[in-house]
């Protein structure tokens, strides 16, 4: 009889659902719709699986969050990077009566002043603040505590000269040009080297073990003319090195990029810091400085390092468990599996986990080889491209950072099971999804149209609009109130205000109100039609009963105290 009653309750709950909700229920438990599907089994399995799924995903969220935070020491990396960055990029040029730093390098003379005056002073200090000379053990340290761990490298990329396409009037005085850097234009003719009298030959990226670099204005290959500065050099020797290159015109019209790389290690926090200073010699005469700092931890040296790896392994075991579960659902449901949004979302999430894992392994394996190998080569040459290794490390961090969003967004699939109010918000987002998608397409078209207009009109004169992508970002900043209206008006007193005002009116008074109207209508429809899922209602009731039982067990002693107090009051009344 109890079994028959349970079947009737399950059938009644199933019949309250519409066709879409019934299919969603079967999809949730990994069953394919058909005449032989047991309703009692489907509903009971849903209750059991959903409770287990919610609790497991809560545990997964905790482990994933802790693992993501433990794997990277963000706070120490920040202070370490900023300390070194401020010291080297804000170091004033000696002998200059005004404040001139790395960021003020704009001509070839500034570049050589920086290399001959700032770098030897920064990388090769020889005495304390009171004039006391360093001991042998205190050399090769930056800021006294950051050890130079391999020979700094100076690398140059050059281009061939070409015939110019110039107007006929200028052909008699202009015939040769030095183009922007491109692999097909690269000059590989030997140049002045070091020690004095030596010739420096071109070496490929395989010979230098250096990778391509794409964080400048142009991408640059890993080959070039490279000189490694031995770690045993002191300040005077390094000054002699740079002075000799300057005197022999090591850079000229063929030069398009000069890289200066060095690596520091801080034993207190166990972090390596890869530093790359890039000087781009542009075809129109400017030298453009830029820098890249990458803090990373190599190998396993502390208990925290092993704990981080263990947590990461547990997280990936969870991911494997979820993948197996989705594969079983796919086999049971067939093509109907792909008709549900969250199933697509799961596989996108798994793809991000896989990409992150590939980057982690590509970083970890070379790092372990470097840590466990002999370090004698580091004295004479740069044996590892730390910039490339750091790039791989940062890619794993970036993919994992984005994956954090997906992992937490997955929690939205459980929101409707928490409470009716939270469920209404989730249903509102789902109901408004299609209209918001169409709205987003139109909004992007408008943003792109105005970005193109601002780029063409003001890109030559205003930094914020110099490229089309910069113009897009600049307009988003304008929406947040960060803009320079006077600069726009100064460039074009008629078109500037017209574009600015129409952009503000369209975005604020039209699009913003349209977006709010879409959400408001969807929320009203949810409240009016009562679209709550019957299984969500049943699940919330089941969880409420379970929590009530847990509360009764936890606070059992309190009920006993109340019972004893009631008996004492009754006994007192009888005695009175």
Buried (B, 14 or more C-beta within 10 A) or exposed (E): EEEEEEBEEBEEBBEBBEEEBBBBBBBBBBBBBEEEEEBBEBBBBBBEBBBEBBEEBEEBBEBBBBBBEBBBBEEBBEEBBEBBBEEBBEBBBEEEEEEBBBEBBEEBEBBBBBBBBBBBBBBBBEEEEEEEEBEEEEBBBBEEEBBBBBBBBBBBBBBEBEEEEEEEEEEEEEEEBBBEBEEEBBBBEEBBBBEEEEEBEBBEBEEBBBBEBEEBEBEBBBBBBBBBBBBEBBBEEBBBBBBBBBEEEBBEBBBBBBBBBBBBBBEEBBBBBBBBBBBBBBEEEEBBBBBBBBBBBBBBEEEBBEBBBEBBEBBBEBBEEBBEBBEEBBEBBEEBBEEBEBBEBBEEBBEBBBBBBBBBEBBBEBBEEBEEEEEEEBBBBBBBBBBBBBBBBBBBBEBBEEBBEBBEEBEBBBBBBBEEEBBBBBBBBBBBEEBBEEBEEEBEEBBBEBBBBBBEBBBEEBEBBBEBEBBBEBBEEBBEEEBEEEBBBEBBEEBBEEBBEEBEEBBEEEBEEEBEEBBEBBBEBBEEEEBBBBBBBBBBEBBEEEEEEEEEEEEEEEEEEEEEEEEEEEEEEEEE
